[in-house]
Amino acid sequence: MKRSILVVDDDPVMREMVCDQLEVNGYEAVAAESGEAALEALAARDFDCALSDVQMPGMDGLALLGAMRERHPETPVVLMTSFATIEVAVEAMRLGAHDFITKPFESERMLLTLERALEKRELQDENRRLRAAVERAASMGDLVGKSLAMNEIYALIRKIADNRSNVLITGESGTGKEVVARTIHVTGNRADKPFVPINCTAMPEGLLESELFGHVRGAFTGAHSNKKGLFESANGGTLFLDEIGDMSPALQGKLLRVLQDQEIRPVGGNHSVKVDVRLIAATNRDLRADIEQGQFREDLYYRLNVIPIHIPPLRERPEDIPPLAYAFVERQSGGARRTLSENAVRKLQRAPWPGNARELENCIERSLALADGSEIHANDILIPDDPVQVDGSLEDAIMQLARQQGLKLSELCDRYVEAVLETTHGRKSEAARILGVNRRTLYRREERREGRSTKD
């Protein structure tokens, strides 16, 4: 199938000449005489690339570029201009242009620029397809990850989803313990019944007891009417007790009695109420150590820990970072098509994430707010205490990076060049200026790398 190019120029002679050159070289060329006409054409169908003049009456090329970034961010745009200035180049790159060429230009130059834009489009499309496949293969409802540890958790959830055995989920804060609990609930035969979560740290002991078991009118000051507790609210479904390790010893004893008898007694009440509740508890504490110190009841621990599930911290499963990041981008983009560059993903995988998935989600939200275009780049991602950042001289920073990554000199140079190209969104003229080299040097470097890849 021919690749389609939208040619936008108010000059009919130029428009026809460019379309003829494209069609002779095997492309499908569609002409538009203005920015407004181009947007109408884009609304009717998809194009593989757009080639637009900058100076046009009405909507000029930069305004068209900005509109396309909003409405058709997947379509690369190459700008044509007779008045190439640094200001135009900077604004074009800021708005997300792939490249620009100066009129008059040779046919070979135009075709080479378009070919590179199309290669980038094909790579992005393939990455989106791969990422979608990874997300489908690396998720179970809202639970996301493809590491061995996560696959073992998926398998365990499938085994236990339909029974009513109590579950104890352990792991550091932010690892997704409540997500695991919800996944167990929605996967099993209680999915159509309530899932009721409560954080045991969030309220004092007396209030927590009333929340769990309910109370009768007059049980304490302020109890003006009967109140149903969360055990009753969750009847037939699942009650999730988060941070169970922070529950007081006195309340632990009352919870143990409920688990033994499968009935609750409201605060101040004289009659018990039968309940059918699956209990899932979670903690970031070492309950065995708390038992030895007399802070947690051993008999309650064994009642809760019928089926243990441990979620390792994110730093121990870096392969889960990409699918999690993609899922957070999709969830927070509000219907817009946003994505992550490869360098951005590599930067995310290098970070230690002491706050685990919760910290990663916050980072993605911050990056989406800072990124100008549809793609999040490495320089859009701000990670506190980035392990690559060091105090001291530039030489110290380079040495530390090389030691951390195990890089040879040539690999370190390649990484620096790639980072600069990432910052300039692939614009080689601007990258060459930052690097202090001739633009042809970057083209020769790319040809050498492509030659090595072909031999490999």
C-alpha positions as CSV (number, residue, x, y, z in Angstrom):
1,M,0.0,0.0,0.0
2,K,1.3,3.5,-0.9
3,R,2.2,5.7,2.0
4,S,0.1,8.9,2.0
5,I,1.5,12.5,2.2
6,L,-0.6,15.6,2.8
7,V,1.0,18.5,0.9
8,V,-0.1,21.9,2.2
9,D,0.9,25.0,0.3
10,D,-0.9,28.1,-1.0
11,D,1.3,28.3,-4.1
12,P,-0.4,26.1,-6.7
13,V,2.9,25.7,-8.7
14,M,4.9,24.6,-5.7
15,R,2.0,22.4,-4.6
16,E,1.7,20.6,-7.9
17,M,5.5,20.2,-8.3
18,V,5.9,18.6,-4.8
19,C,2.9,16.3,-5.5
20,D,4.3,15.2,-8.8
21,Q,7.7,14.4,-7.2
22,L,6.1,12.3,-4.5
23,E,3.9,10.4,-6.9
24,V,6.8,9.6,-9.2
25,N,8.6,8.1,-6.2
26,G,5.7,5.9,-5.2
27,Y,3.8,8.0,-2.7
28,E,0.2,9.0,-2.6
29,A,0.0,12.8,-2.6
30,V,-3.0,14.8,-1.5
31,A,-2.9,18.5,-2.0
32,A,-4.4,21.2,0.3
33,E,-4.2,24.9,-0.5
34,S,-4.5,26.2,3.1
35,G,-4.2,25.2,6.8
36,E,-8.0,25.1,7.1
37,A,-8.3,22.8,4.0
38,A,-5.6,20.5,5.5
39,L,-7.5,20.1,8.8
40,E,-10.6,19.2,6.8
41,A,-8.6,16.6,4.9
42,L,-7.2,15.2,8.1
43,A,-10.7,15.0,9.6
44,A,-11.8,12.8,6.7
45,R,-8.9,10.4,6.7
46,D,-5.5,9.5,8.2
47,F,-2.2,10.5,6.5
48,D,1.2,8.9,7.1
49,C,2.9,12.3,7.1
50,A,2.2,16.0,6.4
51,L,4.4,18.4,4.4
52,S,3.4,22.0,4.9
53,D,4.6,25.5,4.0
54,V,5.1,27.9,6.8
55,Q,4.1,31.2,5.2
56,M,0.4,31.0,4.2
57,P,-2.5,33.4,4.5
58,G,-5.0,32.6,7.2
59,M,-3.8,29.6,9.2
60,D,0.0,29.5,8.6
61,G,2.2,26.4,8.9
62,L,3.0,26.9,12.6
63,A,-0.7,27.3,13.5
64,L,-1.5,24.2,11.5
65,L,1.3,22.3,13.3
66,G,-0.1,23.3,16.7
67,A,-3.6,22.2,15.7
68,M,-2.3,18.9,14.4
69,R,-0.4,18.2,17.6
70,E,-3.8,18.5,19.4
71,R,-6.0,16.6,17.0
72,H,-3.6,14.3,15.1
73,P,-0.5,13.9,17.3
74,E,0.5,10.6,15.6
75,T,1.0,12.3,12.2
76,P,4.6,13.6,11.7
77,V,4.9,17.1,10.2
78,V,7.7,18.4,8.0
79,L,7.7,22.2,7.4
80,M,8.8,24.0,4.2
81,T,10.0,27.6,4.4
82,S,11.7,30.2,2.3
83,F,12.7,32.2,5.4
84,A,14.6,29.8,7.6
85,T,15.5,31.5,10.9
86,I,16.5,30.2,14.3
87,E,13.3,31.6,15.7
88,V,11.2,29.6,13.2
89,A,13.2,26.5,13.9
90,V,12.9,26.7,17.6
91,E,9.2,27.4,17.5
92,A,8.7,24.6,15.0
93,M,10.5,22.1,17.3
94,R,8.7,23.4,20.3
95,L,5.4,22.7,18.6
96,G,6.5,19.2,17.7
97,A,7.6,19.4,14.0
98,H,9.7,16.4,12.9
99,D,12.0,18.6,10.7
100,F,11.9,21.5,8.3
101,I,13.4,22.0,4.9
102,T,14.3,25.3,3.2
103,K,13.0,26.3,-0.2
104,P,14.2,25.9,-2.8
105,F,15.2,22.3,-2.0
106,E,16.4,19.3,-4.0
107,S,14.0,16.4,-4.5
108,E,16.5,14.0,-2.8
109,R,16.6,16.2,0.3
110,M,12.8,16.3,0.6
111,L,12.5,12.5,0.0
112,L,15.2,11.8,2.6
113,T,13.5,14.0,5.2
114,L,10.1,12.4,4.5
115,E,11.5,8.9,4.7
116,R,12.9,9.6,8.2
117,A,9.6,11.1,9.4
118,L,7.8,8.0,8.1
119,E,10.3,5.7,9.7
120,K,9.6,7.5,13.0
121,R,5.9,7.1,12.5
122,E,6.2,3.4,11.8
123,L,8.4,2.9,14.9
124,Q,5.9,4.8,17.1
125,D,3.0,2.8,15.7
126,E,4.8,-0.5,16.3
127,N,5.7,0.7,19.8
128,R,2.0,1.4,20.5
129,R,1.0,-2.0,19.2
130,L,3.7,-3.7,21.3
131,R,2.8,-1.7,24.4
132,A,-0.8,-2.5,24.0
133,A,0.1,-6.2,23.7
134,V,2.4,-6.0,26.8
135,E,-0.3,-4.3,28.8
136,R,-2.9,-7.0,27.9
137,A,-0.4,-9.8,28.6
138,A,0.9,-8.1,31.8
139,S,-2.3,-7.3,33.6
140,M,-5.2,-8.8,35.5
141,G,-7.9,-6.1,35.8
142,D,-6.3,-3.1,37.4
143,L,-3.3,-5.2,38.6
144,V,-0.4,-4.6,36.2
145,G,3.0,-6.3,35.9
146,K,4.9,-9.0,34.0
147,S,7.6,-10.0,36.4
148,L,7.9,-13.6,37.7
149,A,6.6,-12.4,41.1
150,M,3.5,-10.8,39.6
151,N,2.8,-13.8,37.4
152,E,2.9,-15.9,40.5
153,I,0.4,-13.5,42.2
154,Y,-1.9,-13.8,39.2
155,A,-1.8,-17.6,39.4
156,L,-2.5,-17.5,43.1
157,I,-5.4,-15.1,42.7
158,R,-7.1,-17.4,40.1
159,K,-6.7,-20.3,42.6
160,I,-8.2,-18.6,45.6
161,A,-10.7,-16.2,44.1
162,D,-13.8,-18.4,44.6
163,N,-13.1,-19.6,48.2
164,R,-13.7,-17.6,51.4
165,S,-10.3,-18.2,53.1
166,N,-8.8,-15.1,54.7
167,V,-5.9,-13.5,52.9
168,L,-3.0,-11.5,54.3
169,I,-1.2,-9.2,51.9
170,T,2.2,-7.9,52.8
171,G,4.5,-5.4,51.1
172,E,5.9,-1.9,51.4
173,S,3.7,1.2,51.2
174,G,2.7,1.9,47.6
175,T,3.1,-1.6,46.2
176,G,-0.6,-1.9,45.4
177,K,-1.9,-4.1,48.3
178,E,-5.5,-2.7,47.9
179,V,-5.3,-3.3,44.1
180,V,-4.5,-6.9,44.8
181,A,-7.4,-7.2,47.3
182,R,-9.8,-5.7,44.8
183,T,-8.6,-8.0,42.1
184,I,-9.2,-11.0,44.3
185,H,-12.7,-9.7,45.0
186,V,-13.7,-9.0,41.4
187,T,-12.2,-12.2,40.1
188,G,-14.2,-14.5,42.4
189,N,-17.8,-15.4,43.0
190,R,-18.4,-12.5,45.3
191,A,-17.8,-9.9,42.6
192,D,-21.4,-8.8,42.6
193,K,-21.3,-8.2,46.3
194,P,-19.8,-5.2,48.2
195,F,-16.0,-4.6,48.5
196,V,-15.6,-2.5,51.6
197,P,-12.1,-1.1,52.4
198,I,-11.0,0.6,55.6
199,N,-7.7,1.9,56.9
200,C,-7.0,0.8,60.4
201,T,-4.5,3.7,61.0
202,A,-6.9,6.4,60.0
203,M,-9.1,6.5,63.1
204,P,-8.8,6.0,66.9
205,E,-9.6,2.7,68.5
206,G,-13.2,3.6,69.8
207,L,-14.3,5.0,66.5
208,L,-12.7,2.1,64.5
209,E,-14.6,-0.4,66.7
210,S,-17.9,1.4,65.9
211,E,-17.1,1.5,62.2
212,L,-16.4,-2.2,62.0
213,F,-19.1,-3.6,64.2
214,G,-21.7,-0.8,64.3
215,H,-23.4,0.5,67.4
216,V,-26.8,0.9,69.0
217,R,-28.5,4.1,70.0
218,G,-27.2,5.4,73.3
219,A,-24.0,3.2,73.3
220,F,-21.9,6.3,73.8
221,T,-22.2,10.1,73.7
222,G,-23.3,11.1,70.2
223,A,-24.8,7.8,69.3
224,H,-28.2,9.2,68.5
225,S,-29.4,6.2,66.4
226,N,-28.4,2.7,65.5
227,K,-25.6,2.4,62.9
228,K,-24.7,-0.6,60.8
229,G,-21.0,-1.5,60.8
230,L,-18.7,-2.3,57.9
231,F,-18.9,-6.1,58.6
232,E,-22.7,-5.9,58.0
233,S,-22.2,-3.6,55.0
234,A,-19.8,-6.1,53.4
235,N,-22.1,-9.1,54.1
236,G,-21.8,-11.6,51.3
237,G,-18.8,-9.7,49.9
238,T,-15.3,-8.7,51.0
239,L,-14.0,-6.6,53.9
240,F,-10.5,-5.2,53.3
241,L,-8.6,-4.1,56.5
242,D,-5.6,-2.1,55.4
243,E,-2.7,-1.6,57.8
244,I,-4.0,-4.3,60.1
245,G,-0.7,-4.1,62.1
246,D,-1.7,-0.8,63.5
247,M,-4.9,-2.1,65.2
248,S,-4.8,-1.9,69.0
249,P,-4.4,-5.2,71.0
250,A,-7.9,-4.8,72.5
251,L,-9.6,-4.5,69.1
252,Q,-7.5,-7.4,67.8
253,G,-9.1,-9.6,70.4
254,K,-12.6,-8.6,69.3
255,L,-11.7,-9.1,65.6
256,L,-10.4,-12.6,66.5
257,R,-13.8,-13.5,68.1
258,V,-15.6,-12.3,64.9
259,L,-13.4,-14.5,62.7
260,Q,-14.0,-17.5,65.0
261,D,-17.8,-17.2,65.4
262,Q,-18.7,-15.5,62.1
263,E,-20.9,-13.0,64.0
264,I,-20.6,-9.5,65.3
265,R,-22.1,-7.6,68.2
266,P,-22.6,-3.9,67.8
267,V,-21.1,-1.6,70.4
268,G,-23.6,-1.3,73.3
269,G,-25.8,-4.1,71.8
270,N,-27.0,-7.3,73.5
271,H,-27.6,-9.4,70.4
272,S,-25.1,-10.8,67.8
273,V,-25.6,-10.7,64.1
274,K,-24.4,-13.4,61.7
275,V,-22.2,-12.3,58.8
276,D,-20.7,-13.9,55.8
277,V,-17.7,-11.9,55.0
278,R,-14.4,-12.7,53.3
279,L,-11.6,-10.9,55.1
280,I,-8.6,-9.6,53.4
281,A,-6.0,-7.8,55.5
282,A,-2.8,-5.9,54.5
283,T,0.2,-4.5,56.3
284,N,3.6,-3.0,55.6
285,R,4.8,-4.2,59.0
286,D,6.7,-7.3,60.0
287,L,3.9,-9.0,62.0
288,R,6.1,-11.8,63.2
289,A,8.4,-9.2,64.8
290,D,5.4,-7.5,66.3
291,I,4.3,-10.8,67.8
292,E,7.6,-11.3,69.5
293,Q,7.4,-7.8,70.9
294,G,3.9,-8.4,72.2
295,Q,2.3,-5.9,69.8
296,F,0.3,-8.3,67.7
297,R,-1.7,-11.4,68.7
298,E,-0.2,-14.6,67.4
299,D,-3.6,-16.4,67.3
300,L,-5.1,-13.5,65.2
301,Y,-2.1,-13.7,62.9
302,Y,-2.7,-17.3,62.0
303,R,-6.4,-16.6,61.5
304,L,-5.5,-13.9,59.0
305,N,-2.6,-15.5,57.3
306,V,-4.5,-18.5,55.8
307,I,-3.4,-17.4,52.3
308,P,-0.3,-15.2,52.4
309,I,0.5,-12.9,49.4
310,H,3.7,-10.9,49.4
311,I,4.2,-8.0,46.9
312,P,7.9,-7.3,46.3
313,P,9.0,-3.6,46.1
314,L,9.2,-2.1,42.6
315,R,13.0,-1.8,42.8
316,E,13.2,-5.7,42.8
317,R,11.0,-6.0,39.7
318,P,12.1,-3.3,37.2
319,E,10.5,-5.2,34.3
320,D,7.1,-4.1,35.8
321,I,7.9,-0.4,35.5
322,P,7.2,-0.1,31.7
323,P,3.7,-1.7,31.8
324,L,2.8,0.2,34.9
325,A,4.0,3.5,33.4
326,Y,2.1,2.9,30.2
327,A,-1.1,2.0,32.2
328,F,-0.7,5.2,34.3
329,V,-0.2,7.3,31.2
330,E,-3.4,5.9,29.6
331,R,-5.4,6.3,32.8
332,Q,-4.3,9.9,33.4
333,S,-4.4,11.2,29.8
334,G,-8.1,11.8,29.8
335,G,-8.8,10.3,26.4
336,A,-5.8,12.1,24.7
337,R,-3.3,9.9,22.9
338,R,-0.1,10.3,25.0
339,T,2.9,8.0,25.1
340,L,6.4,7.6,26.5
341,S,9.7,7.7,24.5
342,E,12.2,4.9,24.9
343,N,14.6,7.1,26.7
344,A,11.9,8.1,29.1
345,V,11.2,4.5,29.9
346,R,14.9,3.8,30.5
347,K,15.1,6.7,32.9
348,L,12.1,5.4,34.8
349,Q,13.7,2.0,35.1
350,R,16.9,3.4,36.5
351,A,15.1,5.1,39.4
352,P,14.8,3.3,42.8
353,W,11.1,4.2,43.6
354,P,11.1,4.1,47.4
355,G,7.4,5.0,47.2
356,N,6.9,2.1,44.7
357,A,3.9,2.2,42.3
358,R,2.3,5.1,44.1
359,E,5.4,7.2,43.6
360,L,5.7,6.1,39.9
361,E,2.0,7.1,39.3
362,N,2.6,10.6,40.8
363,C,5.7,11.0,38.6
364,I,3.7,10.1,35.5
365,E,1.0,12.6,36.5
366,R,3.7,15.3,36.9
367,S,5.4,14.4,33.6
368,L,2.1,14.6,31.7
369,A,1.6,18.1,33.1
370,L,5.1,19.2,32.1
371,A,5.3,17.6,28.6
372,D,4.5,19.9,25.7
373,G,3.7,17.3,23.0
374,S,1.9,14.0,22.9
375,E,5.1,12.1,23.8
376,I,6.8,12.3,27.2
377,H,10.6,12.6,26.9
378,A,13.3,11.9,29.4
379,N,13.7,15.6,30.1
380,D,10.0,15.8,31.0
381,I,10.5,13.3,33.9
382,L,11.5,14.8,37.2
383,I,12.7,12.1,39.7
384,P,13.7,13.2,43.2
385,D,17.1,11.9,44.2
386,D,17.8,10.6,40.7
387,P,20.7,8.1,41.1
388,V,22.6,9.6,38.2
389,Q,22.7,13.0,39.8
390,V,25.8,13.5,41.9
391,D,27.6,16.3,43.7
392,G,31.1,17.4,42.6
393,S,32.8,18.0,39.3
394,L,31.6,17.0,35.8
395,E,34.3,14.4,35.7
396,D,33.0,12.8,38.9
397,A,29.5,12.7,37.4
398,I,30.8,11.0,34.2
399,M,32.8,8.5,36.2
400,Q,29.9,7.6,38.5
401,L,27.5,7.2,35.5
402,A,30.0,5.0,33.7
403,R,30.5,2.8,36.7
404,Q,26.8,2.5,37.5
405,Q,25.9,1.6,33.9
406,G,29.1,-0.4,33.1
407,L,29.7,1.7,30.0
408,K,32.7,1.8,27.7
409,L,33.9,5.2,26.3
410,S,32.1,4.6,22.9
411,E,28.9,3.6,24.7
412,L,29.0,6.6,26.9
413,C,29.4,8.9,23.9
414,D,26.5,7.2,22.2
415,R,24.3,7.6,25.2
416,Y,25.2,11.4,25.3
417,V,24.4,11.8,21.6
418,E,21.1,9.9,22.1
419,A,20.1,12.1,25.0
420,V,20.8,15.3,23.1
421,L,18.8,14.0,20.1
422,E,16.0,13.1,22.5
423,T,16.0,16.6,23.9
424,T,15.8,18.1,20.4
425,H,13.1,15.6,19.3
426,G,15.4,14.2,16.6
427,R,16.3,17.5,15.1
428,K,19.9,16.9,14.0
429,S,20.7,20.6,13.2
430,E,19.9,21.6,16.7
431,A,21.6,18.5,18.2
432,A,24.8,19.2,16.2
433,R,24.8,22.8,17.6
434,I,24.5,21.5,21.2
435,L,27.2,18.8,20.6
436,G,29.5,21.2,18.8
437,V,29.9,19.0,15.8
438,N,29.0,19.3,12.1
439,R,25.5,18.0,11.2
440,R,27.1,15.6,8.6
441,T,28.9,14.0,11.6
442,L,25.6,12.9,13.0
443,Y,24.4,11.6,9.7
444,R,27.6,9.6,9.2
445,R,27.3,8.2,12.8
446,E,23.7,7.1,12.1
447,E,24.8,5.4,8.8
448,R,27.6,3.6,10.7
449,R,25.2,2.4,13.3
450,E,22.7,1.2,10.7
451,G,25.5,-0.6,8.9
452,R,26.5,-2.4,12.1
453,S,22.9,-3.4,12.8
454,T,22.6,-4.8,9.2
455,K,25.7,-6.9,9.7
456,D,24.5,-8.1,13.1
